[in-house]
Structures are given as C-alpha cells and as structure tokens.
Amino acid sequence: MNTRITRMLQNIHGSGSSTHRQQSDPRMKKSESHTQDYEQLLREKDREIDRLRHALANSEARLQELIGKDLLTGLPNRHVFKEHLTHSLKRALRLGYSLSLMIIDIDHLRDVNLRHGHEVGDQVLVEVANILRSSVREIDMPARWGGEELAAVLHETDAEGAASIAERVRRRVSMIEIKDPRTGKLINFTATLAVASYPKHSSDPQGLLEAACEALIAAKDKGGNVVIIADR
C-alpha cells in the first residue's frame, strides 16, 4: 500500500516537473525573443522607408528648382518666374512701359483629382500649360505657379491688354475635353484668371502678386470661370 502511494506521489511530482520544464523551456523563450526582435526590426525599417520617401520628395523639389522647370508641364517653375518678374519690373520701371501679371487657377481641379484620379488632373494641367504657352508671345514668361495655378508675365502690356489675352485663354480652356479612363465619359474644365499691371496696381513684384491673388480669390468666391482685373 505504501509502495503504491509512493509511486502515485512520484508520478504527481514528475508531471508537475514536466509542466514546469515546458513553461520554462529556453527554446520557447528564445523564439519569443526572436519574434520581438523581428517586430522591432520591421518598425525600424518602416521608419527608414518613411525617411527615404521624405528625402526623395525634397530632392525632387530641389531638382526642379535647380533645373528651373516644372517636370509635369515643362514650364519654368515658381522660383524662376519670381526672379523673372522682379527683373522685368525693374526694366519696365527704367524704360517706362507697362507690364502685367496674369494668374490662372483651374476651377475645381482638386475635386477632379479625387473623382477621376490624379492622372486626369495632370493631363488637364498639361493641356492648360500648352494653351498658355501658345497664347503668349516669345518675349513673355508663362510658368507653373504651383498646385492648380499657372502664371505669366506679359511685357509691354497694360491691364486691358492682359485681360484680353486672359479671356482668350479662358475660352480655350473651356473647350478642353478629357476622357475619364474609368467611365469613358468626357470631362470639361474651366479656369478663373486675374490680372494686375504696372503702373496701375503696383510698382513692385509682391504688390502685383498680392493684387492679382486678391482679385482671383474674389472671382473664385463668385463661382469662377471669369477674367477679372485687380481693383486695388
């Protein structure tokens, strides 16, 4: 009897020791440690990828600035445009001729990007850039201002002459038809344009830009698809 009890006790203790060995198995601890190390490595790689993407975006922006061109439209970029406006206005002041600034804002382009895709929006920007390029003279400076906006410096052109050019651009933009790649339907577009000129509105580059932008905002608030001359 005592022998049977002793054996039962030994079996119980033996089983408990086995369970304890399974729970504290060094191989399991090692596996858990490897899993944690792997997850930490993945997090570090994700952060590194985000850093590289950010660096790439900055490099592309810097490249565009260095080459002086907007890569999508092929037009001069904002940096080059602002320098040209400054030098051109100094020349207009010195020689005494009029000079105008024209800003073009494509109406509802952000909505188009969301509804039809950025490829369609990019195609619109390229089309409008081509229209602008062919609507001004060789002595003028068309440019990509940024986002959905383009601009142009119009030499020896007063506000009324600039408005006439702007209206021609507006009509041509309204005739653009681009096919939605998903539905096959044709999409139409409009643009709002504002002009400001020297000496009527300002005698410095920042003043011309502010006058044109203020007029543009007022026109957009009224529905867009118009040409407006600054009134400051």
C-alpha atoms as one frame of an Amber mdcrd trajectory, in Angstrom:
protein
   0.000   0.000   0.000   2.755   2.366   0.967   4.572   1.468  -2.215   1.513
   2.400  -4.326   1.137   5.743  -2.537   4.825   6.448  -3.015   4.552   5.747
  -6.751   1.469   7.993  -7.047   3.301  10.821  -5.329   6.282  10.314  -7.617
   4.025  10.436 -10.683   2.374  13.656  -9.482   5.689  15.329  -8.782   7.078
  14.068 -12.052   4.157  15.506 -14.005   4.483  18.843 -12.298   8.166  18.982
 -13.065   7.459  18.238 -16.727   4.911  21.059 -16.935   7.336  23.437 -15.307
  10.024  22.421 -17.792   7.619  23.089 -20.696   6.722  26.524 -19.343  10.325
  27.498 -18.813  11.645  25.811 -21.935  14.572  28.004 -23.078  13.691  27.266
 -26.714  10.291  28.956 -26.280  11.878  31.965 -24.630  14.361  32.173 -27.464
  11.551  32.036 -30.033   9.641  34.818 -28.274  12.799  36.916 -28.184  13.345
  36.408 -31.915   9.748  37.476 -32.644  10.173  40.672 -30.635  13.464  41.416
 -32.377  11.815  40.886 -35.767   8.925  43.219 -34.942  11.353  45.868 -33.761
  13.340  45.481 -36.980  10.166  45.922 -39.057   9.298  49.111 -37.179  12.771
  50.475 -37.779  12.569  49.597 -41.494   9.175  51.355 -41.777  10.651  54.489
 -40.221  13.609  54.297 -42.578  11.307  53.953 -45.608   9.300  56.997 -44.496
  12.522  58.970 -44.054  13.737  57.996 -47.526  10.397  58.921 -49.116  10.529
  62.317 -47.461  14.116  62.817 -48.598  13.165  61.808 -52.152  10.305  64.305
 -52.245  12.632  67.061 -51.050  15.240  66.059 -53.614  12.698  66.165 -56.438
  11.562  69.622 -55.350  15.174  70.780 -55.156  15.903  69.277 -58.567  13.001
  71.157 -60.113  14.296  74.353 -58.557  17.814  73.737 -59.836  16.779  72.936
 -63.394  14.277  75.797 -63.308  11.445  73.780 -64.838   8.289  72.155 -63.638
   8.681  68.480 -64.542   4.992  67.943 -65.361   4.267  70.870 -67.675   7.763
  71.761 -68.865   7.119  75.405 -67.958   9.504  77.469 -65.829   8.824  76.925
 -62.137   7.806  79.409 -59.436  11.393  80.200 -58.443  12.407  81.174 -61.972
   9.144  83.030 -62.509   9.560  85.230 -59.437  13.108  86.146 -60.477  11.901
  86.975 -63.990   9.067  89.115 -62.629  11.492  91.064 -60.431  13.968  91.735
 -63.260  11.207  92.506 -65.763   9.544  95.019 -63.460  12.856  96.802 -62.886
  13.271  97.082 -66.657   9.703  98.363 -67.066  10.357 100.994 -64.395  13.586
 102.041 -66.113  12.190 102.179 -69.638   8.708 103.373 -68.743   6.484 100.725
 -70.306   3.562  98.756 -68.914   3.922  95.233 -67.586   1.196  92.821 -66.471
   0.963  89.718 -64.333  -1.638  87.056 -65.129  -2.578  84.188 -62.799  -4.646
  81.206 -63.957  -6.467  78.952 -61.499  -8.062  75.762 -62.865 -11.510  75.513
 -61.301 -12.264  72.510 -59.048  -9.095  70.633 -60.006  -8.811  69.050 -56.561
 -12.315  67.625 -56.907 -11.351  66.274 -60.325  -8.317  64.547 -58.809 -10.479
  62.912 -56.145 -13.261  61.889 -58.508 -11.353  60.904 -61.626  -7.767  60.358
 -60.447  -4.586  62.419 -60.479  -3.720  61.206 -63.969  -6.706  63.151 -65.313
  -5.762  66.201 -63.233  -2.198  66.056 -64.525  -3.467  65.832 -68.092  -5.560
  68.961 -67.529  -2.535  70.850 -66.207  -0.520  69.854 -69.260  -3.329  70.949
 -71.613  -3.732  74.323 -69.874   0.041  74.820 -69.874   0.095  74.225 -73.636
  -2.742  76.706 -74.121  -0.937  79.324 -72.035   2.345  78.747 -73.850   0.719
  79.211 -77.256  -1.339  82.248 -76.154   1.555  84.498 -75.176   4.459  85.927
 -77.142   8.065  84.746 -77.080   9.075  87.772 -75.004   6.535  86.855 -72.313
   7.083  84.335 -69.498   4.495  81.591 -68.860   5.145  79.449 -65.761   3.782
  76.836 -63.362   2.995  78.713 -60.175   2.070  75.607 -58.180  -0.881  73.322
 -57.433  -3.661  74.162 -59.882  -2.237  77.586 -60.725  -0.173  78.876 -63.629
   1.037  82.406 -64.308   2.537  84.668 -66.946   4.483  87.917 -67.139   3.224
  89.955 -70.097   5.722  92.558 -71.304   4.650  95.934 -72.662   1.039  95.045
 -71.877  -1.416  97.072 -69.807  -4.278  95.669 -67.717  -6.835  95.794 -70.523
  -4.474  94.083 -72.954  -3.701  91.408 -70.366  -7.415  90.868 -69.755  -7.925
  90.318 -73.473  -5.222  87.624 -73.507  -6.689  86.098 -70.346 -10.138  85.888
 -71.919  -8.696  84.079 -74.915  -7.046  81.577 -72.575 -10.270  81.156 -70.566
 -12.309  80.340 -73.699  -9.755  77.806 -74.912  -9.627  76.087 -71.512 -13.429
  75.763 -71.513 -13.163  73.745 -74.731 -10.878  71.097 -73.208 -12.414  67.622
 -73.173 -10.604  64.764 -71.449 -11.921  61.218 -71.309 -12.378  59.633 -67.904
 -10.271  56.424 -68.138 -12.748  54.519 -65.948 -16.097  55.554 -67.429 -15.135
  56.785 -70.889 -17.166  59.981 -70.348 -15.763  63.324 -71.484 -14.870  65.813
 -68.745 -14.955  69.581 -69.302 -12.985  72.192 -67.402 -12.999  75.909 -66.699
 -10.482  78.376 -65.317 -10.517  81.668 -63.462  -7.945  84.304 -64.431  -6.836
  87.503 -62.712  -4.528  90.237 -63.976  -2.655  93.086 -62.304  -0.349  95.554
 -64.001   2.322  98.169 -63.538   1.881 101.091 -63.122  -1.872 100.807 -62.475
  -1.835  98.431 -59.499   1.673  98.321 -58.065   5.319  99.109 -58.801   6.848
  96.115 -57.023   6.626  92.338 -57.633   4.997  91.473 -54.314   2.386  94.171
 -54.789   1.458  92.842 -58.227   1.211  89.292 -56.892  -0.967  90.351 -53.978
  -3.256  92.423 -56.202  -3.719  89.559 -58.678  -4.264  86.985 -55.913  -6.829
  89.152 -54.144  -8.744  89.567 -57.390  -8.504  85.836 -58.079  -9.922  84.926
 -54.671 -12.822  87.330 -55.131 -13.595  85.862 -58.560 -13.416  82.273 -57.264
 -15.803  83.150 -54.431 -18.334  84.266 -57.037 -18.149  80.952 -58.918 -15.093
  81.297 -61.116 -14.812  80.820 -64.881 -14.237  84.552 -65.404 -11.460  87.045
 -66.100 -11.013  89.787 -63.529  -8.759  92.849 -63.332  -7.421  93.799 -59.912
  -9.153  96.852 -58.433  -6.728  97.946 -55.707
